[in-house]
Amino acid sequence: MSPTFAQEVRRLRTERGLTLTRLAELVRYSKSYLSKIENGQVRPTQEMAQAFEDALQADGRLMALADAPARPIPADDTVLLTYDAMFGNVRMLGHRSSPESVLVSLRPQVETLSTMARSADHPGLSQGLWLLAAKYAEYAGWMEQENGDDAAGAEFTRRAVRYATKGGDRELEAFAQVRLAEFALYRGDAKLTVHHARQAGRSRSPAVQAAAALREAQGFALAGAAKYCEEALERSSRLQQKAGEARYGTTSVPDQVAITTAWSFHDLGRYAEAASILDLQLPLIAPVALRARTRFGLRRALAHAMAGDLEHACELVADLLDHIRQVQSATVHIDLTVFSSLLARHRPLAGRELLGEISEILFAG
């Protein structure tokens, strides 16, 4: 019978003459968490397996064992399957509904899953529940940001990290820094955006490194640092080719590098280039991803406006108004405010009625 990942880690550690304390230092996990790994209480991720591969010089054995099917959990796996399916439905609602309408059910689900995980008496079931709680909490953080509450968004993100760690996933801890970079980006804080992005970039996961490089590029663009921005975009493009499917963050944008390049070019004053990229990319976003289409559609209109085609920009925004009302996004409203200010300054003929509709949206309630 082949050894399990846990058994092989323990055997190699003993063979190499390493104490738990020393191995914990090498793989950057706590000693108590390492003990759980060796006891088979934690399912190995690819990132974890790579860390142990490097530390124990395992010649690929640990990576192979990490790819082996996980041991089945008891009949309660129907709970995990049900909540996993529900999460897909929640995200679908998040694409098209107001953040608050999604959060009404999402917040209590985070509480329910974390409570169930604490009380589960089977390690496999507990682990699965913690990982689900992390997914729900991470998405709740994004919805809270969309709802205009950055503090609540950051708190849910911190909870997601704690839950993921309990479930054996260390990747989310690094991805949380990407989310904090996004908070800073929308506040217009270029330095803090780059700081959090660089923290995330220390992850061993190519997917997280790629996402971090994109946020870093946006931070540099915000500050007008074109050279650094372009270098970060190129780095992200290389990393995206290595990365597998990301478990966290947006699933709505087919080419995140292209979209972020356009966003960055807009902030660097390269408006015509940004508009050209977004003209090509926007039709590739699925119609069901209404929130993403609205966000990048409005950014496209801004790029055209700043490139000198304000009349066309007004047409684009007019087509987006119903979607803007539907998704009720605080981050979209930031760009909508910028566009409203442009209309007020330049007063194009096509913008007179549009300006009144925008004001109603921004100051409703």
C-alpha positions in Angstrom: 0.0 0.0 0.0 1.3 3.5 -0.9 2.1 5.9 1.9 -0.1 8.9 2.4 1.2 12.4 2.1 1.3 12.7 5.9 3.2 9.4 6.4 5.8 10.4 3.8 6.3 13.8 5.3 6.9 12.2 8.7 9.2 9.6 7.3 11.3 12.1 5.3 11.5 14.5 8.3 12.8 11.6 10.5 15.2 10.4 7.8 16.6 14.0 7.3 17.1 14.3 11.1 14.8 17.4 11.3 12.7 18.3 14.4 9.2 19.6 14.0 10.4 23.0 15.0 13.1 23.1 12.3 10.8 21.8 9.6 8.2 24.4 10.6 10.8 27.1 10.1 11.7 25.7 6.6 8.1 25.4 5.3 6.8 28.5 7.1 3.9 26.8 8.8 3.4 26.8 12.6 4.6 23.8 14.6 1.1 23.0 15.7 -0.2 23.1 12.1 2.7 21.0 11.0 1.7 18.4 13.6 -1.8 18.3 12.1 -0.3 17.8 8.7 1.7 14.8 9.9 -1.3 13.3 11.6 -3.3 13.4 8.4 -5.8 16.0 9.7 -5.0 18.5 6.8 -5.5 17.8 3.1 -2.4 18.9 1.2 -2.7 21.6 -1.4 -0.3 22.0 -4.3 1.3 25.0 -2.6 1.8 23.0 0.6 3.2 20.0 -1.3 5.7 22.3 -3.1 6.9 23.8 0.2 7.6 20.3 1.6 9.2 19.1 -1.6 11.7 22.0 -1.4 12.4 21.5 2.3 12.7 17.7 2.3 14.2 17.2 -1.2 11.5 14.6 -2.0 12.2 14.2 -5.7 8.6 14.7 -6.7 7.1 12.1 -4.3 5.2 14.6 -2.2 3.7 16.4 -5.2 2.5 13.0 -6.5 0.9 12.1 -3.2 -0.8 15.5 -3.0 -2.4 14.8 -6.3 -3.8 11.5 -5.0 -7.6 11.5 -4.3 -8.5 12.6 -0.8 -10.0 10.1 1.5 -13.8 10.2 1.4 -15.6 11.9 4.2 -18.7 10.3 5.8 -22.3 10.5 4.6 -22.4 14.1 5.8 -20.7 15.0 2.5 -24.2 15.9 1.2 -23.8 19.0 3.4 -20.7 20.0 1.6 -22.1 19.3 -1.8 -25.2 21.3 -1.0 -23.4 24.3 0.3 -20.9 24.2 -2.6 -23.8 24.2 -5.1 -25.5 27.0 -3.1 -22.3 29.1 -3.4 -22.5 28.9 -7.2 -26.0 30.2 -7.0 -24.9 33.0 -4.6 -22.2 34.1 -7.1 -24.8 34.1 -9.9 -27.0 36.4 -7.9 -24.0 38.6 -7.2 -23.4 39.1 -10.9 -26.9 40.7 -11.4 -28.3 41.8 -8.0 -27.6 44.5 -5.5 -24.9 43.7 -3.0 -27.2 44.1 0.0 -29.7 41.6 -1.4 -26.9 39.0 -1.7 -25.5 39.8 1.7 -28.8 39.3 3.4 -28.3 35.5 2.9 -24.5 35.4 2.6 -23.7 36.8 6.0 -25.7 34.2 8.0 -24.3 31.4 5.7 -20.8 32.4 6.8 -21.8 32.1 10.4 -23.6 28.8 9.9 -20.7 27.2 8.1 -18.1 28.3 10.6 -20.3 27.0 13.5 -20.8 23.7 11.8 -17.0 23.4 11.1 -16.2 23.9 14.8 -18.7 21.2 15.9 -17.9 18.6 13.2 -16.4 15.4 14.8 -14.8 14.1 11.6 -11.5 15.7 10.4 -12.5 15.5 6.7 -15.9 17.0 7.3 -14.5 19.8 9.5 -11.9 20.6 6.9 -14.4 20.8 4.1 -16.7 23.0 6.1 -13.8 25.4 7.0 -12.9 25.7 3.3 -16.5 26.4 2.3 -16.7 29.0 5.1 -13.6 30.6 3.7 -15.1 30.8 0.1 -18.3 32.3 1.5 -16.4 34.8 3.7 -14.1 35.9 0.9 -17.0 36.6 -1.4 -18.9 38.4 1.4 -15.9 40.6 1.7 -16.1 41.5 -2.0 -19.9 42.2 -1.7 -19.4 44.4 1.3 -16.9 46.5 -0.7 -19.4 46.7 -3.5 -21.9 47.8 -0.9 -19.7 50.6 0.1 -18.5 49.3 3.4 -14.7 48.8 3.2 -14.4 48.0 6.9 -16.8 45.2 6.8 -15.2 43.9 3.6 -11.8 43.8 5.2 -13.2 42.0 8.3 -14.8 39.3 6.1 -11.5 38.9 4.2 -9.6 38.4 7.5 -12.2 35.8 8.6 -11.8 34.1 5.3 -8.0 33.8 5.9 -8.5 32.3 9.3 -11.1 29.8 8.0 -8.9 28.8 5.0 -6.0 28.2 7.3 -8.1 25.9 9.5 -9.0 24.0 6.3 -5.5 23.6 5.2 -5.4 26.3 2.5 -2.6 28.8 2.9 -3.1 30.4 -0.5 -6.0 32.6 0.6 -3.7 34.3 3.2 -1.7 35.7 0.3 -4.7 36.4 -1.8 -6.2 38.5 1.0 -3.4 41.0 0.4 -4.6 41.3 -3.2 -8.1 42.2 -1.8 -6.5 44.8 0.5 -4.7 46.3 -2.5 -8.1 46.6 -4.2 -9.5 48.5 -1.2 -6.5 50.9 -1.4 -6.8 51.3 -5.2 -10.4 52.4 -5.0 -9.5 54.9 -2.3 -6.9 56.3 -4.6 -3.9 55.3 -2.4 -1.2 54.3 -4.9 1.5 53.6 -2.3 -0.7 51.3 -0.2 -1.9 49.5 -3.3 1.6 48.7 -4.3 2.5 47.7 -0.7 -0.3 45.1 -0.4 0.3 43.8 -3.9 4.0 43.2 -3.1 3.1 41.4 0.1 0.8 39.1 -1.9 3.5 38.6 -4.5 5.6 36.7 -2.0 3.1 33.8 -2.3 4.4 30.5 -3.8 1.2 30.3 -5.9 1.6 31.6 -9.5 -2.1 32.4 -9.6 -1.8 34.7 -6.6 1.5 36.2 -7.9 -0.2 37.0 -11.2 -3.1 38.7 -9.4 -0.7 40.6 -7.2 1.3 41.8 -10.2 -1.9 43.2 -11.7 -2.8 45.2 -8.6 0.8 46.4 -8.4 0.6 47.7 -12.0 -2.6 49.6 -11.1 -1.0 51.1 -8.1 1.9 52.3 -10.2 -0.5 53.6 -12.9 -2.3 55.6 -10.2 0.9 57.3 -9.4 1.9 57.9 -13.0 4.9 55.5 -12.8 4.5 54.1 -16.4 7.8 52.1 -16.5 7.1 50.2 -13.3 3.4 49.7 -14.4 4.4 48.1 -17.7 7.0 45.9 -16.0 4.3 44.6 -13.6 1.9 44.0 -16.4 4.5 42.0 -18.3 5.3 40.0 -15.2 1.7 39.2 -14.6 1.3 38.0 -18.2 4.2 35.6 -17.8 2.8 34.3 -14.5 -0.7 33.8 -15.9 0.8 31.3 -18.4 2.1 29.3 -15.5 -0.9 29.6 -13.2 -3.8 27.2 -13.1 -7.3 28.2 -12.4 -7.5 30.7 -9.6 -9.7 29.6 -6.7 -10.4 33.2 -5.5 -11.2 36.5 -7.1 -13.1 37.3 -10.3 -14.3 34.5 -12.6 -16.1 36.9 -15.0 -13.2 38.4 -17.0 -11.6 36.1 -19.7 -8.4 38.1 -20.0 -7.6 39.9 -16.8 -4.2 41.1 -18.1 -5.8 42.9 -21.0 -8.6 44.5 -18.9 -6.1 45.6 -16.3 -3.8 47.0 -19.0 -6.7 49.1 -20.3 -7.5 50.3 -16.8 -3.8 51.2 -16.1 -3.5 53.0 -19.5 -6.5 55.1 -18.6 -4.9 56.1 -15.4 -1.6 56.9 -17.2 -3.4 59.2 -19.6 -3.2 56.8 -22.6 -7.0 57.1 -23.2 -7.2 56.1 -26.8 -5.2 52.9 -26.2 -7.4 52.1 -23.2 -10.6 52.6 -25.2 -9.3 50.4 -28.0 -8.5 47.5 -25.7 -11.9 47.7 -23.9 -13.8 47.9 -27.2 -12.3 44.5 -27.9 -12.5 43.0 -24.4 -16.0 44.0 -23.3 -17.9 41.7 -25.8 -15.9 38.7 -24.4 -17.4 39.1 -20.9 -20.4 36.9 -20.6 -23.8 38.7 -20.6 -24.7 37.0 -17.3 -21.7 38.8 -15.7 -23.6 42.0 -15.5 -21.6 43.5 -12.7 -18.3 43.1 -14.6 -19.8 44.3 -17.9 -21.1 47.4 -16.1 -17.8 48.1 -14.3 -15.7 47.8 -17.4 -18.3 49.2 -19.7 -18.3 52.4 -17.7 -14.5 52.5 -17.7 -14.6 52.1 -21.5 -17.0 55.1 -21.7 -14.6 57.2 -19.5 -11.7 56.2 -21.8 -13.6 57.4 -24.9 -14.6 60.6 -23.2 -11.0 61.4 -22.1 -9.8 60.6 -25.6 -12.0 63.3 -26.9 -15.1 61.5 -28.1 -17.5 62.6 -25.4 -20.6 62.2 -27.6 -19.9 58.5 -28.1 -19.1 58.2 -24.4 -22.6 59.6 -23.5 -24.2 57.0 -25.8 -22.2 54.2 -24.0 -23.2 55.4 -20.5 -26.9 55.9 -21.5 -26.9 52.2 -22.5 -25.5 51.2 -19.1 -27.9 53.2 -16.8 -30.3 50.4 -16.2 -27.5 48.0 -15.4 -25.9 50.6 -13.0 -29.2 50.8 -11.2 -29.5 47.1 -11.0 -26.1 46.2 -9.6 -25.9 49.1 -7.2 -22.1 49.0 -7.0 -20.2 51.4 -4.8 -17.1 50.9 -7.0 -19.0 51.6 -10.2 -20.4 54.8 -8.6 -16.8 56.1 -8.2 -16.3 56.1 -12.0 -19.9 57.3 -12.5 -19.1 60.4 -10.3 -16.0 61.1 -12.4 -18.1 60.9 -15.6 -20.7 63.2 -14.2 -18.0 65.7 -13.4 -16.8 65.6 -17.0 -20.3 66.2 -18.3 -20.7 69.2 -15.9 -17.5 70.8 -17.1 -17.9 70.2 -20.9 -21.7 70.2 -21.2 -22.1 68.2 -24.5 -25.5 68.3 -26.1 -26.0 64.6 -25.6 -25.2 64.9 -21.9 -27.8 67.3 -20.7 -30.5 64.8 -19.9 -28.0 62.1 -19.0 -26.5 64.3 -16.3 -29.8 64.5 -14.5 -30.3 60.7 -14.7 -26.8 60.1 -13.3 -27.5 62.5 -10.4 -30.6 60.6 -9.6 -28.6 57.3 -9.4 -25.8 58.8 -7.3 -28.0 60.5 -4.8 -31.0 58.2 -4.7 -32.2 57.6 -1.1 
